[in-house]
């Protein structure tokens, strides 16, 4: 329904992804959803502030128009 109105489906897997949701690797799988973007974090860096976003080609192409760079850990003294 969201795509029919020009939106994108984003699955925030920072807390639930990477095998922490029972029998599913991703929580969105349990709901039968195919997201346009998936955000993941915490276990990616094994304690370091590391995260990732995986997206469809269409979403990636839309980012080509900007912003070119952004992150939430820009002020972290460890990195």
C-alpha positions as semicolon CSV with decimal commas, in nm:
position;residue;x (nm);y (nm);z (nm)
1;X;0,000;0,000;0,000
2;X;0,280;0,244;0,080
3;X;0,442;0,202;-0,262
4;X;0,111;0,279;-0,435
5;X;0,131;0,625;-0,277
6;X;0,496;0,688;-0,370
7;X;0,651;0,572;-0,043
8;X;0,918;0,316;0,033
9;X;0,911;0,028;0,280
10;X;1,194;0,049;0,534
11;X;1,271;-0,241;0,767
12;X;1,458;-0,125;1,077
13;X;1,650;-0,437;1,179
14;X;1,892;-0,268;1,421
15;X;1,738;-0,449;1,721
16;X;1,577;-0,753;1,560
17;X;1,795;-0,846;1,261
18;X;2,097;-1,066;1,211
19;X;1,941;-1,381;1,350
20;X;1,792;-1,239;1,669
21;X;1,430;-1,306;1,580
22;X;1,384;-1,677;1,636
23;X;1,370;-1,888;1,322
24;X;1,410;-1,588;1,090
25;X;1,733;-1,410;1,002
26;X;1,539;-1,085;0,954
27;X;1,223;-0,982;1,140
28;X;1,060;-0,863;0,815
29;X;1,071;-1,222;0,688
30;X;0,831;-1,323;0,966
31;X;0,583;-1,066;0,830
32;X;0,622;-1,172;0,464
33;X;0,741;-0,824;0,360
34;X;0,997;-0,737;0,092
35;X;1,138;-0,396;0,198
36;X;1,299;-0,134;-0,023
37;X;1,556;-0,057;0,248
38;X;1,692;-0,254;0,545
39;X;1,884;-0,084;0,825
40;X;2,108;-0,291;1,050
41;X;2,365;-0,213;1,311
42;X;2,488;-0,315;1,652
43;X;2,635;-0,663;1,586
44;X;2,792;-0,552;1,256
45;X;3,083;-0,389;1,438
46;X;3,117;-0,625;1,736
47;X;3,097;-0,334;1,979
48;X;3,223;-0,062;1,745
49;X;2,967;0,191;1,617
50;X;2,914;0,034;1,277
51;X;2,590;0,007;1,084
52;X;2,472;-0,065;0,731
53;X;2,186;0,008;0,495
54;X;2,091;-0,228;0,215
55;X;1,851;-0,102;-0,049
56;X;1,706;-0,162;-0,391
57;X;1,868;-0,017;-0,703
58;X;1,585;0,237;-0,733
59;X;1,649;0,373;-0,382
60;X;2,025;0,376;-0,443
61;X;1,980;0,569;-0,768
62;X;1,762;0,826;-0,587
63;X;2,048;0,889;-0,340
64;X;2,277;0,974;-0,633
65;X;2,109;1,316;-0,639
66;X;2,226;1,378;-0,279
67;X;2,303;1,386;0,002
68;X;2,639;1,238;-0,088
69;X;2,740;1,149;0,266
70;X;2,572;1,118;0,603
71;X;2,610;0,914;0,920
72;X;2,506;0,914;1,283
73;X;2,853;0,844;1,418
74;X;3,032;1,146;1,269
75;X;3,113;1,289;1,614
76;X;3,229;0,963;1,773
77;X;3,585;0,997;1,913
78;X;3,650;0,625;1,865
79;X;3,610;0,647;1,489
